[in-house]
């Protein structure tokens, strides 16, 4: 099973982060990432830039999509990084999420990533068959 661990920070977390030793943060995250890699569960992970001038939202509420500056949702709780892990169970994903070295005010939302087996009723769909080929081309399971 694949899970996405979505890192979010509140105002409290941002204040704690600003007061923290940045090298300690890097070391804690590095050790966490290394433990995910050594366990063979890490598939991907990235942090997101703090510069919100580079962020934008595409809103599909209208006939023509509208692009606006800024992050999605409220700025008091920003999505600021993620990991994608593959585990044998939801319980294992919970254990990995609990080990994440985030501080007060931080939240880690965990969502299961859909898999081809979720779409078995549509196995003959042209684009699902193409997606299987694309995954193979990209070397993805």
ABEGO torsion letter per residue (X at the ends): XBBBBBBBBBAAAAAAAAABBAAAAAAAAAAAAAAAAAAGABABBBBBBABAAABBBBBAABABBBBBBEBBEBAABBBAEBBBBBBABAAAAAAAAAABBBBBGBBBBBBBBBBAAAAAAAAABAAAAAAAAAAAAAGBX
